[in-house]
């Protein structure tokens, strides 16, 4: 994301080994720096940039790795067109590469499906304050990962945007033109990344405290700790810390629609529970870095579990654990979650562990420090 922003003329400076960033804003008008942008396997970057670059006055092309060219983006493109943007799928199949003929965003009203990716909606929302007229977004059908949309609205408001939404997020109104004002913003620790260490406590019977996250956190993924509580762990969620202590694990039946980035983490815990675990209402994760439903089922079977894919999730039945080499499908969450199985099962091998660099370059160092394992 930082490299892509630099590629279109928006300066981002790194300080304190990357823990502090200084962004020089463009006042809602993207600099005229046309060109090709490569976003690798980052769906977030692809979706957010596609919306943002409609605010410019240049031609942009955004591409990624072969898997990115399989990930649908047609719904976002159609909504942007309704708001006056000139965007297209270069191959005509509704997937990247995406071509943007920047000419500003007119504003108005747009409809978008809510069942593919909440990031489509977040991208539209973040671009909307810089449109030429107010924007109304209507969400058709059930919205997946609602907490991420709520987080988007709260961050936007921190930078001066005005956002109004219905209780079910079926209608979202954004004032425009207005843009944003510069501010200093403290970013919460990543709750999705924290889930791996909370899960490590559950799997090993140990105790882990993650600081900086708690009951008031913006991120919905803090609810993952509640799932561990339902599985038999002792869980304490304070105002600024979450503690999980392992216990006798039991399988659960859980709707993970609003915390779908932690499905793979829960699957690793389910390997060691008594009885089956059923994960429901996450059909949209088939469109992530990989088909996360089928990939999880395939790799769990290698480890000795009975696992079956369902239309919108999976059923995991623990079996006799065995060593295995785990394929990661170039998916950072596959690598990080299945590594946890190695805390209980000897000789679990993670193929292509380097894919974790996408979101957590230091993951294996931190896991080693936490567990004392090699």
Secondary structure as the mmCIF struct_conf table of DSSP 4:
data_model
#
loop_
_struct_conf.conf_type_id
_struct_conf.id
_struct_conf.beg_label_comp_id
_struct_conf.beg_label_asym_id
_struct_conf.beg_label_seq_id
_struct_conf.end_label_comp_id
_struct_conf.end_label_asym_id
_struct_conf.end_label_seq_id
HELX_RH_AL_P HELX_RH_AL_P1 UNK A 2 UNK A 7
TURN_TY1_P TURN_TY1_P1 UNK A 8 UNK A 9
STRN STRN1 UNK A 12 UNK A 15
HELX_RH_3T_P HELX_RH_3T_P1 UNK A 16 UNK A 18
TURN_TY1_P TURN_TY1_P2 UNK A 19 UNK A 19
STRN STRN2 UNK A 20 UNK A 23
TURN_TY1_P TURN_TY1_P3 UNK A 27 UNK A 28
BEND BEND1 UNK A 29 UNK A 29
BEND BEND2 UNK A 32 UNK A 32
STRN STRN3 UNK A 35 UNK A 38
TURN_TY1_P TURN_TY1_P4 UNK A 40 UNK A 41
HELX_RH_AL_P HELX_RH_AL_P2 UNK A 43 UNK A 52
HELX_RH_3T_P HELX_RH_3T_P2 UNK A 53 UNK A 55
BEND BEND3 UNK A 56 UNK A 58
STRN STRN4 UNK A 59 UNK A 63
TURN_TY1_P TURN_TY1_P5 UNK A 66 UNK A 67
HELX_RH_3T_P HELX_RH_3T_P3 UNK A 68 UNK A 70
BEND BEND4 UNK A 71 UNK A 71
STRN STRN5 UNK A 72 UNK A 72
HELX_RH_AL_P HELX_RH_AL_P3 UNK A 74 UNK A 82
TURN_TY1_P TURN_TY1_P6 UNK A 83 UNK A 84
STRN STRN6 UNK A 87 UNK A 89
TURN_TY1_P TURN_TY1_P7 UNK A 90 UNK A 91
BEND BEND5 UNK A 92 UNK A 94
STRN STRN7 UNK A 95 UNK A 95
BEND BEND6 UNK A 96 UNK A 97
STRN STRN8 UNK A 98 UNK A 101
STRN STRN9 UNK A 108 UNK A 113
BEND BEND7 UNK A 114 UNK A 116
HELX_RH_AL_P HELX_RH_AL_P4 UNK A 118 UNK A 128
TURN_TY1_P TURN_TY1_P8 UNK A 129 UNK A 130
BEND BEND8 UNK A 131 UNK A 133
STRN STRN10 UNK A 135 UNK A 140
BEND BEND9 UNK A 141 UNK A 141
HELX_LH_PP_P HELX_LH_PP_P1 UNK A 142 UNK A 143
BEND BEND10 UNK A 144 UNK A 144
HELX_RH_AL_P HELX_RH_AL_P5 UNK A 146 UNK A 158
TURN_TY1_P TURN_TY1_P9 UNK A 159 UNK A 160
STRN STRN11 UNK A 163 UNK A 165
TURN_TY1_P TURN_TY1_P10 UNK A 167 UNK A 168
BEND BEND11 UNK A 169 UNK A 170
STRN STRN12 UNK A 171 UNK A 174
BEND BEND12 UNK A 177 UNK A 177
HELX_LH_PP_P HELX_LH_PP_P2 UNK A 186 UNK A 189
HELX_RH_AL_P HELX_RH_AL_P6 UNK A 191 UNK A 204
TURN_TY1_P TURN_TY1_P11 UNK A 205 UNK A 205
STRN STRN13 UNK A 207 UNK A 211
TURN_TY1_P TURN_TY1_P12 UNK A 212 UNK A 212
TURN_TY1_P TURN_TY1_P13 UNK A 215 UNK A 216
BEND BEND13 UNK A 218 UNK A 218
HELX_RH_3T_P HELX_RH_3T_P4 UNK A 220 UNK A 223
HELX_RH_AL_P HELX_RH_AL_P7 UNK A 224 UNK A 230
TURN_TY1_P TURN_TY1_P14 UNK A 231 UNK A 232
STRN STRN14 UNK A 234 UNK A 237
BEND BEND14 UNK A 239 UNK A 240
STRN STRN15 UNK A 241 UNK A 245
STRN STRN16 UNK A 250 UNK A 250
STRN STRN17 UNK A 253 UNK A 255
HELX_RH_3T_P HELX_RH_3T_P5 UNK A 257 UNK A 262
HELX_RH_AL_P HELX_RH_AL_P8 UNK A 263 UNK A 270
TURN_TY1_P TURN_TY1_P15 UNK A 271 UNK A 272
BEND BEND15 UNK A 273 UNK A 273
STRN STRN18 UNK A 274 UNK A 274
BEND BEND16 UNK A 275 UNK A 275
STRN STRN19 UNK A 277 UNK A 280
BEND BEND17 UNK A 281 UNK A 281
HELX_RH_3T_P HELX_RH_3T_P6 UNK A 283 UNK A 287
BEND BEND18 UNK A 288 UNK A 290
HELX_RH_AL_P HELX_RH_AL_P9 UNK A 292 UNK A 302
TURN_TY1_P TURN_TY1_P16 UNK A 303 UNK A 304
STRN STRN20 UNK A 306 UNK A 310
TURN_TY1_P TURN_TY1_P17 UNK A 311 UNK A 312
STRN STRN21 UNK A 313 UNK A 317
STRN STRN22 UNK A 325 UNK A 326
HELX_LH_PP_P HELX_LH_PP_P3 UNK A 327 UNK A 327
TURN_TY1_P TURN_TY1_P18 UNK A 329 UNK A 330
HELX_RH_AL_P HELX_RH_AL_P10 UNK A 332 UNK A 339
HELX_RH_3T_P HELX_RH_3T_P7 UNK A 340 UNK A 343
TURN_TY1_P TURN_TY1_P19 UNK A 344 UNK A 344
BEND BEND19 UNK A 345 UNK A 345
TURN_TY1_P TURN_TY1_P20 UNK A 346 UNK A 347
STRN STRN23 UNK A 349 UNK A 350
TURN_TY1_P TURN_TY1_P21 UNK A 351 UNK A 352
HELX_RH_3T_P HELX_RH_3T_P8 UNK A 353 UNK A 358
TURN_TY1_P TURN_TY1_P22 UNK A 359 UNK A 359
TURN_TY1_P TURN_TY1_P23 UNK A 361 UNK A 362
HELX_RH_AL_P HELX_RH_AL_P11 UNK A 363 UNK A 371
#
